[in-house]
Amino acid sequence: MSFTDLFKIHRTDDRTPIPILLLMVLLFALFTFKMFDG
């Protein structure tokens, strides 16, 4: 399952609030920053 497929699932599912998707993106960004920071 690609990221676009996951995004489409979240978009089509009205029961899933948008803030949850934004939180997932924020956590991913923080994880990536920690990896680059060492």
C-alpha positions as CSV (number, residue, x, y, z in Angstrom):
1,M,0.0,0.0,0.0
2,S,1.5,3.3,-1.1
3,F,1.1,6.6,0.7
4,T,-1.3,7.9,-1.9
5,D,-3.6,4.9,-1.4
6,L,-3.5,5.5,2.4
7,F,-4.4,9.2,1.7
8,K,-7.3,8.3,-0.5
9,I,-8.6,5.9,2.1
10,H,-8.5,8.7,4.7
11,R,-10.1,11.1,2.3
12,T,-13.0,8.7,1.4
13,D,-13.6,7.7,5.1
14,D,-15.7,10.5,6.6
15,R,-15.4,8.9,10.0
16,T,-11.6,9.7,10.1
17,P,-11.1,13.3,11.1
18,I,-8.5,15.3,9.2
19,P,-6.5,16.3,12.3
20,I,-5.5,12.6,12.7
21,L,-4.0,12.6,9.2
22,L,-2.2,15.9,9.9
23,L,-0.8,14.4,13.2
24,M,0.5,11.4,11.2
25,V,2.3,13.8,8.8
26,L,3.7,15.8,11.8
27,L,5.0,12.6,13.5
28,F,6.6,11.5,10.2
29,A,8.3,14.9,9.8
30,L,9.6,14.8,13.4
31,F,10.9,11.3,12.8
32,T,12.7,12.4,9.6
33,F,14.2,15.5,11.4
34,K,15.5,13.3,14.2
35,M,17.2,11.0,11.6
36,F,18.8,13.8,9.8
37,D,19.8,15.5,13.1
38,G,21.5,12.3,14.2
